[in-house]
Amino acid sequence: MTAITYLAVRRPFTVEVADATARSVIEAALTDLRCTSRNGHELAPVRYWIQPDDDGWYAIGRDEATLRATTNLEGALGTLLWDINQQALASAGAGLVLHAAAVSIDGVGVLLPGVSGAGKSSLAASLVRRGADYLSDELAIIATETGTVRSYPKPITLEHGAAQHFAEFFTGPIDLIEEHLAATALRAHRMVPDAPVRLIVFPRFRGSGPTRRRVLGPADSLAQLSANVMRPRDASSLPALARLVEDCRCSVLDYADLERAGDLVHEALEGKR
Amino acid sequence: MTTQLLEPSQIDPGFVPRFREAVAAVPVQDEAVLYEEDTGALHQLDVIATTVCSFIDGQTSIAGIVDELAEAFGADRGVVEGDVLSMMRELGDKGLFDGVQGSMVAAVEADEGGDGGC
């Protein structure tokens, strides 16, 4: 059987999973990263493997090294995705990396920066379901010279708090604390190339209360963006962030109602056109 | 010889504000942020604060800055002086000036979007 080759930005990789059920879960999660062209084939693929043992443990490794041994597939999958992210970041080269989700709506890049629990993944998933093209989740790689966000369609990580909105995806063969969901499972669509960022929305999931959007001034936007920089973590990112803010409309979106939040993102985009 | 640091409340019209060497201004549209390279702290400046800070050159006293602002904007000098003094004391309190003892713990006011001022 030929191993499926995936692509983490520019780094190809394969995943070998001995257990058939676990393999189906992982292949479904990674499907949007499948390598569909020869891009990246000049590099030797990283070979991941996940091996269950007779005691119910899972060992996960990269090439010859064991990365972790864990009592459940959840831990193995988390380790796998974390390491794939590191490969993606390493292969992306220089550039700005933000803690953010990103989608493209009619070719316009929409950045959703926020810390864990801010609701960026749920909002991105909701936007994809209503027609947006998926670009990335958790980390957004920005090409600073062009202000574009790079396509890195890793699985969207939805926590159980989002289950009410995406219940159909929380019924897999393995009970996971988080659901790692391919964007094409939400809505069949082609992965798009990089998109110029023109709208930045800082989601803040509140659980209750009104859903509303507030326009941010440029200095506030820059400060908020700066708080979500993953790389580089020094002042050298500020001029690039400032240029990004200058090209964008920025706002904070407090939300409890996911559908209404999506409406407000589209409204913000209308204002930008 | 040890230089006596001023308390922020001691900043008066004769004070010549000068940003510490570790403080860098990053313009963004018509606003700016001040970045402290040694602490990593960011301070947002709104349009008015950015304008006032653009007059800080390390040589002009607050009184001189007030004169220039009042003339440039046709504003009442007494009102301008009160606002500028208040703002300079706030910046001093954040430890951004040479010669002024700051007291506030610097922090990015990102979560609530800052207060729109310095």
HADDOCK unambig.tbl for C-alpha pairs under 7 A between the chains (distance, minus, plus):
assign (segid A and resid 218 and name CA) (segid B and resid 28 and name CA) 6.03 0.50 0.50
assign (segid A and resid 218 and name CA) (segid B and resid 29 and name CA) 6.47 0.50 0.50
assign (segid A and resid 218 and name CA) (segid B and resid 31 and name CA) 6.32 0.50 0.50
assign (segid A and resid 219 and name CA) (segid B and resid 28 and name CA) 6.39 0.50 0.50
assign (segid A and resid 219 and name CA) (segid B and resid 31 and name CA) 5.65 0.50 0.50
assign (segid A and resid 219 and name CA) (segid B and resid 32 and name CA) 5.44 0.50 0.50
assign (segid A and resid 219 and name CA) (segid B and resid 33 and name CA) 5.82 0.50 0.50
assign (segid A and resid 219 and name CA) (segid B and resid 44 and name CA) 5.32 0.50 0.50
assign (segid A and resid 219 and name CA) (segid B and resid 45 and name CA) 6.32 0.50 0.50
assign (segid A and resid 219 and name CA) (segid B and resid 46 and name CA) 6.77 0.50 0.50
assign (segid A and resid 220 and name CA) (segid B and resid 44 and name CA) 6.18 0.50 0.50
assign (segid A and resid 220 and name CA) (segid B and resid 110 and name CA) 6.82 0.50 0.50
assign (segid A and resid 220 and name CA) (segid B and resid 113 and name CA) 5.37 0.50 0.50
assign (segid A and resid 220 and name CA) (segid B and resid 114 and name CA) 6.58 0.50 0.50
assign (segid A and resid 223 and name CA) (segid B and resid 42 and name CA) 6.73 0.50 0.50
assign (segid A and resid 223 and name CA) (segid B and resid 44 and name CA) 6.93 0.50 0.50
assign (segid A and resid 223 and name CA) (segid B and resid 108 and name CA) 6.89 0.50 0.50
assign (segid A and resid 223 and name CA) (segid B and resid 110 and name CA) 5.66 0.50 0.50
assign (segid A and resid 224 and name CA) (segid B and resid 110 and name CA) 4.81 0.50 0.50
assign (segid A and resid 227 and name CA) (segid B and resid 110 and name CA) 6.97 0.50 0.50
assign (segid A and resid 239 and name CA) (segid B and resid 26 and name CA) 6.88 0.50 0.50
assign (segid A and resid 242 and name CA) (segid B and resid 28 and name CA) 5.27 0.50 0.50
assign (segid A and resid 246 and name CA) (segid B and resid 28 and name CA) 6.65 0.50 0.50
assign (segid A and resid 246 and name CA) (segid B and resid 29 and name CA) 6.08 0.50 0.50
